[in-house]
Amino acid sequence: MPHRALGIDEILREVAAWVVNTHPPTAVSLACCAKLFEEPALRALWETQKELPTLLKTLPPDCWESRPQSPSGESGEIVCDSF
C-alpha cells in the first residue's frame, strides 16, 4: 500500500516533475510500471519536451536509432523501428 502522501495529486505531480528533470528514462519506467505514477509522469514528460526526438530517446536504446545529418544539410533523424 502506498504512503498516504502519494494520494495527494500535487505531491505526485511534484515527484514526477523532479524525476523527469533529473532522469527522464526513470520517469518513463515509472509511468510504465506503476499505475499511480502513469498520468503524472507522462504529463511531466510531455510538459518538459521541446521536441519529439528528445522524448523518443527516453525509450530503451534498442527501440530507436539516430541517423546522422545528411551531407545536403538536412537535419538528422530519430527512427523508431519497434512501433
C-alpha positions as a Markdown table, in Angstrom:
| # | Residue | x | y | z |
|---|---|---|---|---|
| 1 | Met | 0.0 | 0.0 | 0.0 |
| 2 | Pro | 1.5 | 3.4 | -1.0 |
| 3 | His | 2.2 | 6.1 | 1.5 |
| 4 | Arg | -0.8 | 8.4 | 2.2 |
| 5 | Ala | 1.2 | 11.3 | 0.8 |
| 6 | Leu | 1.1 | 9.7 | -2.6 |
| 7 | Gly | -2.7 | 10.0 | -2.6 |
| 8 | Ile | -2.3 | 13.8 | -2.9 |
| 9 | Asp | -2.2 | 14.7 | -6.6 |
| 10 | Glu | 0.0 | 17.8 | -6.1 |
| 11 | Ile | 2.7 | 15.6 | -4.4 |
| 12 | Leu | 2.6 | 13.0 | -7.2 |
| 13 | Arg | 3.0 | 15.8 | -9.8 |
| 14 | Glu | 6.0 | 17.3 | -7.9 |
| 15 | Val | 7.7 | 13.9 | -7.6 |
| 16 | Ala | 7.1 | 13.1 | -11.3 |
| 17 | Ala | 8.4 | 16.6 | -12.3 |
| 18 | Trp | 11.5 | 16.1 | -10.2 |
| 19 | Val | 12.2 | 12.6 | -11.7 |
| 20 | Val | 11.6 | 13.9 | -15.2 |
| 21 | Asn | 14.1 | 16.8 | -14.6 |
| 22 | Thr | 16.7 | 14.6 | -13.1 |
| 23 | His | 16.5 | 11.3 | -15.1 |
| 24 | Pro | 13.8 | 11.1 | -17.8 |
| 25 | Pro | 14.2 | 7.4 | -18.5 |
| 26 | Thr | 13.3 | 6.7 | -14.9 |
| 27 | Ala | 10.1 | 8.7 | -15.4 |
| 28 | Val | 9.2 | 6.5 | -18.4 |
| 29 | Ser | 9.9 | 3.4 | -16.3 |
| 30 | Leu | 7.6 | 4.8 | -13.5 |
| 31 | Ala | 4.9 | 5.5 | -16.0 |
| 32 | Cys | 5.1 | 2.0 | -17.4 |
| 33 | Cys | 5.2 | 0.0 | -14.2 |
| 34 | Ala | 3.3 | 2.0 | -11.6 |
| 35 | Lys | -0.3 | 2.9 | -12.4 |
| 36 | Leu | -0.1 | 5.5 | -9.6 |
| 37 | Phe | 2.7 | 7.4 | -11.4 |
| 38 | Glu | 1.4 | 6.9 | -15.0 |
| 39 | Glu | -0.5 | 10.1 | -15.5 |
| 40 | Pro | 1.7 | 12.4 | -13.5 |
| 41 | Ala | 4.9 | 11.1 | -15.1 |
| 42 | Leu | 3.6 | 11.2 | -18.7 |
| 43 | Arg | 2.2 | 14.7 | -18.1 |
| 44 | Ala | 5.5 | 15.9 | -16.8 |
| 45 | Leu | 7.4 | 14.3 | -19.7 |
| 46 | Trp | 5.2 | 16.0 | -22.3 |
| 47 | Glu | 5.4 | 19.4 | -20.5 |
| 48 | Thr | 9.2 | 19.4 | -20.5 |
| 49 | Gln | 9.8 | 18.2 | -24.0 |
| 50 | Lys | 10.8 | 20.8 | -26.6 |
| 51 | Glu | 11.0 | 18.4 | -29.5 |
| 52 | Leu | 9.8 | 14.8 | -30.1 |
| 53 | Pro | 13.3 | 13.2 | -30.6 |
| 54 | Thr | 14.2 | 14.1 | -27.0 |
| 55 | Leu | 11.2 | 12.2 | -25.8 |
| 56 | Leu | 11.9 | 9.2 | -28.1 |
| 57 | Lys | 15.4 | 8.9 | -26.7 |
| 58 | Thr | 14.0 | 8.1 | -23.3 |
| 59 | Leu | 12.8 | 4.7 | -24.8 |
| 60 | Pro | 15.2 | 1.8 | -24.5 |
| 61 | Pro | 18.2 | 2.1 | -26.9 |
| 62 | Asp | 17.1 | -0.9 | -28.9 |
| 63 | Cys | 13.9 | 0.8 | -29.8 |
| 64 | Trp | 15.3 | 3.8 | -31.8 |
| 65 | Glu | 18.4 | 4.8 | -33.8 |
| 66 | Ser | 19.8 | 8.2 | -34.6 |
| 67 | Arg | 20.8 | 8.8 | -38.1 |
| 68 | Pro | 23.4 | 11.5 | -38.8 |
| 69 | Gln | 22.8 | 14.8 | -40.6 |
| 70 | Ser | 22.9 | 14.3 | -44.3 |
| 71 | Pro | 25.6 | 16.0 | -46.4 |
| 72 | Ser | 23.0 | 18.2 | -48.1 |
| 73 | Gly | 22.4 | 19.9 | -44.8 |
| 74 | Glu | 19.2 | 18.2 | -43.8 |
| 75 | Ser | 18.9 | 17.5 | -40.1 |
| 76 | Gly | 19.5 | 14.1 | -38.7 |
| 77 | Glu | 16.5 | 11.9 | -37.7 |
| 78 | Ile | 15.4 | 9.6 | -35.0 |
| 79 | Val | 13.8 | 6.4 | -36.3 |
| 80 | Cys | 11.7 | 4.1 | -34.1 |
| 81 | Asp | 11.6 | 0.7 | -35.5 |
| 82 | Ser | 9.7 | -1.0 | -32.7 |
| 83 | Phe | 6.4 | 0.6 | -33.3 |
